[in-house]
């Protein structure tokens, strides 16, 4: 199955937040990468990352570390 990449607008719709808020939260929304000045989200990484954030304890969720995704790009 091919990887699907989401736009900022699609992520805003999924999370029920504004596009402006997505841009403000790029550093903590999982699956994000920048390619040639355009912003994309790996759909699978986004969903897995959100599920992980939702199931972490409150103590550890405040310490989100940037890591590389399966494409070798920073999340």
C-alpha positions in Angstrom: 0.0 0.0 0.0 1.3 3.4 -0.9 2.0 6.0 1.7 -0.5 8.8 1.8 0.7 12.3 2.6 -1.8 14.8 4.0 -1.9 18.6 3.6 -2.1 21.0 6.5 -5.7 21.6 5.6 -6.5 17.8 5.8 -4.7 17.6 9.2 -6.6 20.6 10.5 -9.9 18.8 9.5 -8.8 15.5 11.1 -7.8 17.2 14.4 -10.8 19.7 14.2 -8.5 22.7 14.7 -7.7 25.7 12.5 -5.0 25.7 9.8 -3.3 28.4 11.8 -3.1 26.1 14.8 -1.6 23.3 12.8 1.2 25.7 11.7 1.7 26.7 15.4 1.9 23.1 16.5 4.1 21.6 13.7 6.8 20.7 16.2 4.4 18.5 18.2 2.1 17.0 15.6 3.5 13.6 14.6 4.5 12.7 11.0 5.3 16.2 9.9 8.0 17.0 7.3 8.9 19.9 5.1 9.8 19.4 1.5 10.8 22.3 -0.6 9.0 24.8 1.6 5.8 22.7 1.5 4.4 21.0 4.6 3.2 17.4 4.6 2.2 14.8 7.1 2.7 11.1 6.7 -0.8 9.8 7.4 0.3 6.5 9.0 2.9 8.3 11.2 0.3 10.9 12.2 -2.3 8.4 13.3 0.2 6.2 15.1 1.8 9.2 16.8 -1.6 10.6 17.9 -2.6 7.2 19.3 0.7 7.1 21.2 0.2 10.6 22.5 -3.3 9.7 23.6 -2.2 6.6 25.5 0.9 8.0 27.2 0.8 9.1 30.8 0.5 12.8 31.3 3.9 12.9 32.9 5.7 11.6 29.8 3.6 13.3 27.1 5.0 16.7 28.0 8.5 15.5 27.0 8.1 14.9 23.2 11.4 14.4 21.5 11.8 15.1 17.8 12.8 11.9 16.0 13.3 10.9 12.5 10.4 9.2 10.7 10.6 6.2 8.5 11.7 8.5 5.6 14.7 9.8 7.5 13.1 13.2 8.0 12.6 15.1 11.3 9.2 14.7 12.9 
